[in-house]
Amino acid sequence: MSQDKKTPLYETHRSLGAKMIPFGGWDMPVQYSGIIAEHNATREAAGLFDVSHMGEIFVTGNPKAVLDFLESLTCNSVASLSDFQVQYNAVLNENGGLVDDVTIYKFSPEKYMICSNASNYEAVTAHLLKHLPKSDVRVEDQSLNWHQIALQGPKANEIFSKFLGRELDSIQYYHFVILDYQGEEIIVSRTGYTGEDGFEIYSSIPLGLKLWNELLESGKSYGLLPCGLGARDTLRIEAKYPLYGHELNDRWTPVESGIGWIVKEKENSYFSSEKILSQKKNGVSSKIVAFALTEAGVPRENFRVLDSQGNEIGKTTSGTFSPSLKKGIGLALIKTEKIKDGEPIQIEIREQPKQAIITTKPFIPGSIRKN
């Protein structure tokens, strides 16, 4: 009998014929109709994902105290946020590694929400509480009170706009609004983890269950499909998005993890800020980069990466067969000196070196709206 937690949609997933697997301490759907079908639906039309296992942590209080607190624990500039803007950021530990990569929602100078990964939101909450100032700031983990689903794909805007009976074009990328839906407030952000346009929708649990069922029915004529973790993974690897436990961990800094673009010089110092800023300026010995196989093969994590002469230069962190590109692709921690777009490398799959190239350019164009 599984001891994993279940999202409120668990029985719905079972009724839809989903194959369930353990993920980050949760029993989650890995696929319904099939990973490739769900992946292609999201790239071409739209997919609906249960992400209610994610964490929602609210930080409230005196505006200056709250801002100083958040700035001291993260590497991106929280001060640069406007009200109703979302920011990709990282909560850092004392050594400059990641407690988690997060999105921060600014409601007002007095109120922020941190959306954290399912396996990490308890650790993030504990870390925030450990460093909480004696007064003026409150931290509250409200994860069990919220429901979250993600509607993703080039037709997501059209589907959700028709469903709500209102325009959504005014919501910019990485911004959010609070809408009234059937007498309740819901949070709708133009964010996601697929490389496509779309929304993440936060609501109460009862309304979340209703939204899932009604959206699936409403979007059916557009080609909307329920999607599991399998498609979520292939989509995020094609988009070159990192996953905690793979490209991100409590040892590697944001620069080493390939998300150095979120590292900012700030008025407030943060954990290991001097080291991390130096890495961004002067470089690191190894960092995360994408690759694509040029012959048949499916890479997975922890495979050896070799240069063209057969010398080991790194290890894969994620790998998959790309349904969009119809070839093996992945991410790897590789010696920085070897990172050059188009550089020939080899990925050792079952002790057989497979030819590949480093890819610094995007794998897919996607439908994300540029502000």
N, C-alpha and C positions, 0 to 999 in steps of 0.2 A: 504493500500500500504506500503510495507516494506521500511524503511528508512536505512536499513543496506547497507553497502558497498558491491560491487560485484567484484569478481576477474575477470580478463580478460577471464577466461574459463567459465563464468556463462552460456552463451547461449549454449556452448558445453555440459555442464552438463545437461541442460534441454533437449537437443536433445538426450542425452543418457538415458533419463528417470529417472534421479536422483531425489530423494526426497530432497528438500532444507529446511534448518532450519537456524535460526539466531545463530551465534556463535562469541563471542568476537567483536560484532559490524559488522560482515560480514554475508552475505547470502551464506551458504556453503552446499555442498552435504553431507547428512548423510549416504545415501546408494544408490546403483544402483541396482544390482541384489539381494542384501540382505546381512546383516551384517555377518552372519556366512559363506556364500559362499566367501565373500571378505576377511574375516579373514583367512579362510583355504587356499585360493589361495596365500596369502602373506606368510603363514607358509610353504606351500608345493612347491610353484612355484614363483610367483611374483605378486605384486600389484603396481598400479600407483596412486599416491596421488597428488592432487592440494594443494600445500602449498604456493601459491603466495600471501596469505594474511599475511605471515610473514614479519618482518621488516629487512631492510638492512641499517645499520648505519656505515658510514666510518669515521675512526679517522686517521688523517694524520698529518705530521709535523716533527719537529726535533726529531730524534730517542730517545734521553734521555728524553725529555719533554713528548713525547707520552707515553713512557713506564712508567714513574713516574705517569702520569695522570691515566692510566689504572690500575696500581697497587694500587693506592690510593682508587679506587672505587670498587674493586673486591676482592674476598677472595682466589681465586686460583692464582698460580704463573704465571703471564703472561711472566715474564722474562725467564721461562723455555722453552718457545715455540721456535721452529726452523721455518725458512721460510717455507711456504706451509704446516704448521701444523695447526690443529684445536684443540680448547680446550673447554671443558664444564666448565662453570664458572657461577658466580652469581654477578649481580650488586646490591650492598647493599645500603640501605638508612642510614640516620644518626643514627638510633637506632639498626642497625644490621639486620633488616628485609630485605626481597628481593624486590627490584624494579622489577626485573625479573631474571629468569635463562636464560642464553644465551650461544651461541657458539661464540668463537672468532677465526677469521681466520687471520693468520699472513702472509701477502704478502711479507713484507720486514720490516726492522727496522723503516721505515718511514710510513708504511701503514698497517692498520688493518681494518677488517670488523667485526661488531657485528651483529649476526643474533638474532633477538628478537621476542618474541611471538606477535601474531597479535593484541591482546588487550592491549599490553604494550609498543610497540615500540615508541609511541609518548611520553609516560612517561619516558622511558629510555633516549630518545633524550633530553627532558627537563631537566632531572637530570644531564646528561653530560654537557649540556650548563650552568647549574647553577653553576657547579664546575669547569668550564673551566678556565685554567690559562690565564693571560692577553695576552700572546703571545706564539708563537711557536707550538700551537696545534689547529687543525681545526676539527670540528665535523659537518658532513653533513648527514642528513637523506635522503637516496636515494631510500627509499622503493617503491615509486610509479614508479620508472624507471626500476625495476627488476621484473623478473618472476621466480618462483621457483616451481619445481615439484620434487617429491621423488619417485624413483624406488626402491622397497624393496622386498627382498625375496631371498631364496637360489639360484634361477636361474637369479637374477638380473645382476650379472657379465656377465654371458653368453649372456643374451639378449642384454645388452648395448654394449658389446664388438663386437658382430656381427653387431649391428646397426651402430656403428661408424667405423667398419672395422679396429679396432686396439686393441691391448691387453690393459687390465686395471688392471691386477694382480699386477703391480708395484705400484699402489696406495694403500698405507697402510691405516689401520683403523685410522680414525680421521686425515687424511691428504687430501690434495686436489691438483688438477692440473688446469692449464688454457689451454684449448684446442681450436683449430680453428675448427669451424664447419660451413660449407657453408659461409665462408668468415667473420664469426663473432667469437669473443672470448666468450667462455662459461666457467663457473667455475663448476668443477665436484669434489665433496668431497665424500669420503667413510664414510658417517655418516647416521643417521636415528633415528627413534623414534618407532621402532617396535620390536627390539630384534633380527632382522635378518640382514644379509649382505645387502648392497645396496648403493645407491647414492642419494645425493641431488644435483640437477642440476639448476644452476642459469644462466639466459640468459636475452636478451632483451624480451619485451613482444611479438612482432610479431614472433620471433623465438621460444619462449616458447609455443605458441599456435600450431605451426607447429610440434615441438618436441612431444607434448602430443599426437596429432593425429597419427603421424608416428610411435611413439613408441608403441602405443596401437595396431596398425595394425601389426607391425613387431613382437611383442611379443605374438600375439594371439596363435600361434602354440605351445608356451611354457606354455600356461595356464594363461598368464597375464590378470588381470582384473583391471578396474578402481575401486578405493576404496574410500569410504567416511569417514566421521568423526566417524561413529559408529564403524567400524573396527579399525580405528586408536586408539580409546579408549580401546577396548578390547585387542588389541595387546600391547599397552603401559602398561596396568595394569598387563598383564601376564609377561611382562618384568620388572615390578616393577619400571617403570619410573614415576616420579612425574609430575603433571600438575599444573600450576599456577592457583590459585583460589581454589585449592583442597588441595594438600600436601604443596604447597608453597603460601606464602602471605607476606604482608608488615610488619607483626608482628613477625613471627617465624624466628629464625636464621637458617642458613644452617644446623647446628647440630641438632636442633629440627626437622627440615624438612626431616631428613634422608639422607641428602647429605653432611654430615660432612667430607666425604673423599676428598672433594674439598677444604677444609679449610687448608691453609698452613701458616707456619711462614714465613714472608717475611721481606726483608730489609726495605721496606716502611710499615708504619702502614696504616690501612684502617679503615673504620667506625666500631666502636665497636670491633676492632680486639682483644683487651685484653680480653673482655668478651667472645667472640666466641672461642678464643684459649683455654681459661679456661674451657669452656663447653666441648670442644673436649677432653681435658685432664682429667677432673674430672667428666664428665657426666652431664646429664640434667634430670629433673624430669619426662618428657614425650618426646617421639619421635615417628616418623613415622615407622611403621612396617607392613609387609604383613600378611594376614591370609587366610585360606581356610576353607570353610564350610565342615563339615563331614556328613551333612544331606541335604535334599532338601531345596532350598531357594535361592533367588537372593538378595544380599546386595546392597544397594545404599549408597550415602553419608549421613552423619549426623545421622546414626543409633547408638544407645547406644551400647557400648562394655562392657560386664560384665565378671567378673572372674567366676571360676567354682562354687563359693558360691553365685553368684548373685549380687555381689557388682560392681557398675559402676567403670570402670578403663579407660574409654576413649570413643572416638567417631570415627566412620568411616569417611574417607575423600573421598574415591572412592570405587565403588563396581560394579560388573558385573557378568554375567554368562560367564564362560570361555569356548569358543568353543573347545580349545585344551584339557583342562582337564575335560570338561563336568561336572563342578560343580561351585558353587558360590565362588568367590575370591574377595579380595579387599585390600585396604590399610587403616590404621587407626592410629590416634594419641593415643598412649597407655602409661600408666605409665611404666617407664623404668624398675622398679623392677619386673614387670610381664613379661618382654620380654625374652623368652627362646624358642628355636626351639622345636616345638611339644607341647608347653604348651596349655592345654585345656582352651578355653574361650567360651563365648556365644555372638552372635550378635542378638540384638533385632530387629526382622523384623515384622512390624505391631503388636507390643506389644507381640509377641511370641518369646521367647529366642530360638535361633537355635545354635546347637553345632558346634564349629569350633576349629581350632588349629592355633597357631602362626607359621608362616613359614619364617625362616631366610635364607633358601637355595633357589636357583633359582626355579621358577615354570617351566620354559621351557629351553631346551638347546640352542635353537636359532642357527643361522648360521653366527654370527658375526666373522670376521677374527681377530685372535689375532696376534699382531705384533711380 
